[in-house]
Amino acid sequence: NGGNIYSSTFYMATGFHGFHVIVGTIFLTVCLFRALKGDFTPKQHFGFEAAAWYWHFVDVVWLFLFSAVYVWGSWGAVIPEG
């Protein structure tokens, strides 16, 4: 059934994205504690920069998921009348 395939894909994709959001949040929390300890300097801040790039990756994945699930996924939707 097409609905089951769509549901499975939806939950797999959003779960996978949710996992990446949790990892990114942990990554940023570690960066916060390192920043409070003074581990980052203007010349040595790779961990912070990596966290920022990772978070941008998660943002781009969210844009793709939004397009795929809510825009592309609803193109064939039948809207019942009344």
C-alpha positions in Angstrom: 0.0 0.0 0.0 1.3 3.5 -0.9 0.3 5.0 2.4 2.4 2.5 4.3 5.5 3.3 2.2 5.0 7.0 2.6 4.5 6.6 6.4 7.6 4.4 6.7 9.7 6.9 4.7 8.3 9.9 6.7 9.1 8.4 10.1 12.5 7.1 8.9 13.5 10.4 7.5 12.3 12.5 10.4 13.8 10.1 12.9 17.1 10.2 11.1 17.0 14.0 11.1 16.0 14.1 14.7 19.0 12.0 15.6 21.2 14.5 13.8 19.6 17.4 15.7 20.3 15.6 19.0 23.9 15.0 18.0 24.2 18.7 16.9 22.8 19.9 20.2 25.3 17.8 22.1 28.1 19.1 19.9 27.0 22.7 20.6 26.7 22.0 24.3 30.3 20.7 24.4 31.4 23.8 22.6 29.6 26.0 25.1 31.4 24.3 28.0 34.7 24.5 26.2 34.1 28.2 25.5 33.3 28.9 29.1 36.6 27.1 30.0 38.5 29.4 27.6 39.6 26.6 25.2 38.9 28.6 22.1 41.1 31.4 20.8 40.9 33.5 17.6 43.5 31.2 16.1 42.4 27.9 17.7 38.7 27.3 17.3 38.3 24.3 15.0 35.8 22.5 17.3 33.5 25.5 17.3 33.8 26.0 13.5 33.1 22.3 13.0 30.0 22.5 15.2 28.8 25.5 13.1 29.3 23.6 9.8 27.6 20.6 11.2 24.6 22.7 12.3 24.4 24.2 8.8 24.4 20.7 7.4 21.4 19.8 9.6 19.6 23.0 8.4 20.1 22.0 4.8 18.8 18.5 5.5 15.8 20.0 7.1 15.1 22.2 4.1 15.3 19.0 1.9 13.0 17.1 4.2 10.5 19.9 4.3 10.4 20.0 0.6 10.2 16.2 0.2 7.6 15.6 2.8 5.3 18.6 2.8 5.6 19.8 -0.8 6.6 16.9 -3.0 4.7 14.4 -0.8 1.4 16.2 -1.1 1.4 16.6 -4.9 -0.7 13.4 -5.4 -2.9 13.9 -2.3 -6.6 13.6 -2.8 -8.5 16.3 -0.9 -12.0 15.0 0.1 -14.8 17.4 -0.5 -17.3 18.3 2.2 
